[in-house]
Amino acid sequence: MDRPVRPTYPRDVLPSLQGLPELWQTLYRGRGFMLRAVAREPRAAATSRAEAAVQARRGDILDFKAFSNLALNLLVEIEAAAVVGLADELEGLGWPVELEPPRQALLARAGERLEGTVRLDFPDGDGELVIPLPRVPG
């Protein structure tokens, strides 16, 4: 079986990759900070607690991605110093927390709103998140 022959393009026909890193930075969100916590309670309760903690600091949850019942990533916009308060609150619950950049760097940017990620890991998850579906008449 013959493979199709790929056409070759002259150098000036291919799009330039110059400027791609700058474009990628505008598309890739949540780079201002990364907070990772291991929740020590059931997924639903931990998610509600983290959401309330973000909102109590006048932060906004912009997006989320659930990885079954093992982890949840939240894209959050929040003031830099409030990120430190958020980390402290979650640590106060007995949750191990990692924060990047370090607390001092975030406190130095006080007053600046950052877009970053809050990752919650659920060590008791089994990878089989079941979402009950409501009965539909008919």
C-alpha positions in Angstrom: 0.0 0.0 0.0 1.4 3.3 -1.0 1.4 6.2 1.4 0.1 9.5 0.3 3.0 11.9 -0.6 3.1 15.0 1.6 3.5 18.1 -0.4 6.5 20.2 0.3 5.9 23.9 0.9 8.3 26.7 0.0 9.7 28.4 3.1 7.8 31.6 2.5 4.4 29.7 2.4 4.6 28.3 6.0 3.2 30.6 8.7 5.8 32.3 10.9 6.1 31.1 14.4 7.6 34.4 15.5 5.4 35.8 18.2 3.9 32.5 19.2 5.2 32.6 22.8 3.5 35.9 23.3 0.3 34.7 21.8 0.4 31.5 23.9 0.7 33.7 27.1 -2.5 35.5 26.2 -4.3 32.2 25.7 -2.9 30.3 28.6 -4.8 31.4 31.7 -4.2 31.0 35.4 -0.5 31.7 35.5 -0.5 34.2 38.4 -0.3 31.6 41.2 -0.9 28.0 41.9 -2.3 26.8 45.1 -2.6 23.0 45.6 -4.4 21.5 48.6 -5.2 18.0 49.7 -8.8 18.0 51.0 -9.4 16.1 54.2 -13.1 15.8 53.8 -15.6 14.5 51.2 -15.4 16.0 47.7 -18.7 17.9 47.8 -18.1 19.5 51.2 -14.5 20.4 50.3 -15.5 22.0 47.1 -18.2 24.1 48.8 -15.7 25.1 51.5 -13.1 26.2 48.9 -15.7 28.1 46.9 -16.8 29.9 50.0 -13.2 30.8 51.0 -12.5 32.3 47.5 -15.7 34.3 47.6 -15.1 35.5 51.1 -12.0 37.1 49.8 -13.9 38.8 47.0 -12.4 36.4 44.5 -14.2 35.0 41.4 -14.2 31.5 40.1 -13.9 31.8 36.4 -13.8 28.2 35.3 -13.3 24.7 36.7 -12.2 21.2 35.5 -13.1 18.1 37.5 -10.9 15.0 37.2 -13.5 12.4 38.3 -13.6 12.4 42.1 -9.8 12.6 42.4 -9.1 16.3 41.8 -10.7 19.6 40.9 -9.0 22.6 39.3 -10.5 26.0 39.8 -9.5 29.0 37.7 -9.7 31.9 40.1 -9.3 35.7 39.9 -8.4 37.1 43.3 -6.2 39.8 44.9 -2.6 38.7 45.5 -2.6 39.1 49.3 -5.9 37.3 49.5 -4.3 34.2 48.0 -2.1 34.0 51.1 -5.2 34.3 53.3 -6.9 31.5 51.2 -3.9 29.3 51.7 -3.8 30.0 55.4 -7.5 29.2 55.8 -7.1 25.9 54.0 -4.1 25.0 56.1 -6.2 25.9 59.2 -8.5 23.1 58.2 -5.7 20.6 58.4 -5.3 20.4 54.6 -1.7 20.2 53.3 -1.1 23.3 51.0 1.5 24.1 48.5 1.7 27.7 47.1 3.6 29.1 44.2 5.0 31.8 44.2 5.9 32.0 47.9 3.7 33.9 50.3 6.2 36.8 50.5 6.2 37.3 46.7 2.4 37.4 46.7 2.2 39.8 49.7 4.6 42.1 47.8 2.0 42.3 45.0 -0.8 43.3 47.4 -3.6 45.2 45.6 -3.0 43.4 42.3 -5.6 41.0 41.0 -4.2 37.8 39.7 -5.6 34.9 37.7 -4.4 31.6 39.1 -5.3 28.0 39.8 -6.6 26.3 43.0 -6.2 22.6 42.8 -8.0 20.4 45.3 -6.9 16.7 45.5 -9.3 14.2 47.0 -7.2 11.3 48.4 -10.3 9.2 49.2 -11.6 9.3 45.6 -11.7 6.1 43.6 -11.7 7.6 40.1 -15.4 6.7 39.5 -17.4 9.9 40.0 -21.0 9.0 39.6 -23.4 11.9 38.8 -27.0 10.8 39.4 -29.3 11.7 36.4 -32.8 12.9 37.1 -35.6 10.9 35.8 -37.2 12.4 32.7 -40.9 11.8 32.2 -41.9 10.0 29.0 
